[in-house]
Amino acid sequence: MKIPTALFFGLLVLSMVAVAPAKASPMIGTAGGAHVTLALSPDPPQAGTERATVSVEGVAANALAKTTLSYNSMMTDMNMAGPSGKAQPVASRRGTWSFDLPMSMAARLAITLHFSGAWSGSTTFTFAVAGVPSTASGNAAMAGMSGGHESAWRNA
């Protein structure tokens, strides 16, 4: 069976578009009757350190000033706990917090934001983390194979 050239190239282009990583942010959810926005940088999310910025709308400014934000995460495909911690308020923007989110591998990640204090609520966002970025010495996932740790691989 012979496939027409135009159809072949059309399918080739479609297949390349289908695997292009999608941007994840901003993501919008609700918590305690308010709108919560999570933005990630870089976007689309990649293995490495992501900068997460969370903003809340629909809550009184004085309540937001007395609210703290913590987070926990889970790699959903492996049912493993991921990073967790406390976010820092952004001084110049009331109702906005930020934190660094270390992600060591490509996976589907669910991050739950917990607000407590004068205002409380929680919401969960789920997104995919793209593959491991490459480094000067090759793939970062294989970095442990260089630098004098070869015996660990041979003896494993």
N, C-alpha and C positions, 0 to 999 in steps of 0.2 A: 504494500500500500504506500503510495507516494503522497506526502503532505505538501500542499502548496506553500511556497516560500513565505508569502505574506502571513499565512496562518501560523507558521512556525515562529516567525519573528514576533508576531503578536502575542503568542503564548509565552515566549521567552521574556518579553517585557512585563507581562502580567505576573510571571513568577518572581521577577526581581522586585516588583512593587509589593507583592504579598509578604516578602520576608523583611522588608524595611522596618526597622524598629519604630514603634509609635511613641509619640510624646505622651508622657504620663500626667504632666501637670499644666495648669493647676487642677487639682481635684477638689470638688466641693461636696461637703457632707453637712449633717446637722448634729448638734449636741445640745442638750438642755434647752431646746427651743431656739437656738442661734445657728447662724450659718458659719461653718468652719471651712477654711480654704487651706490646703496643703500644696505648696509649690516645692519642687525639687530642682537642684542644680548640681551637676549637669542633667539635662533632660534630652533624650530619654535616659532614665537611670542606668548607671553602669556599675560594675563591680569596682570597688574602691570607696572613697569617702564622698557621700552626697551631702549637700547642704540643704537642710529642710527648713522652710519658713512657714509658720502657721499663723493665720490671722482669723480673728473672730469678729463678726458683725451681728448686731441685734441684742447686745448686752450693754447695760449702763456702764459708762466709762469708769465710775468709782468702783464698781464691782470687778471690772477687769483688772484694775490696779491692785486688787487684793486676791487675785487668782494666780495659781501656779499651774504649770503644765509638765506632766511627765509622760513618757511613752514607753511602750514595749512592742516588740515585733516578733513575727514568727515566719519561718520559711514554710509555707503551707504545703508544698509538694512533698517535703520530707518530714513534716510534723516536728520541726526542731525550733527551739527558741532562738531568736535573733537578738540584736542589740537592744538595750533599754537604757533609760536614763532620764534626766531632767533637762528641760529646755530653758534657755535664758531669755528674759524679756528683751525686746529691742527697744532701747531707750528713746529713740526718736519717734516711735510709732506705738501708741497705746493699743493694746489688744493684739499685739504681734509678738511672737516668740520665734527663736531659731535654735537649731542644734545640728551637730554633725552626726551623720548616720553612717557608720562604717559597714560596708557590705563586702564580704570576702568572695562571693561567687554569684554567678548568674542563677537566679531562682525567682520564683513567685514569692513576693513578700507581702505580708499583711501587717500594717502598723496601726496600733491602737493608741489614740491620744486620750489622756485622762486629765480633765480640768478639775481643780479642787480649790476650795477657799470660799470667797464671797459668792462665786458662781461655780456650779459644778455640772459636769456632763462628760460623756465620752463618745467617741466615734472611731470607726475603723476604715482604713483605706487599703485597698489591695492593688498592687501593680507588679509588673515584671521588671526584673533587673537584667540588663543586657550582659553579654559575655565579658570576660575579663579583658581589660585593656592591655595592649602589648607594651613591653618595656624595651629598653635599648638592648637587653640581653635576650629578648624573645618574649614568649608568653609569660605573664606574671604568675600564672598558676604553676609553671614549671620552674620558677626562680629558685626553689629549694634544691633543684638538681645541680645548680652551679654554686660555686663559692665554697667548696670543700666538704659538702655533705653527701657526696656520691655514695659513700659506704652505707648510708641509711637505705638507699634504694637497692643496692646490691644485696643487703642482708634482710630485706623485708620479705 
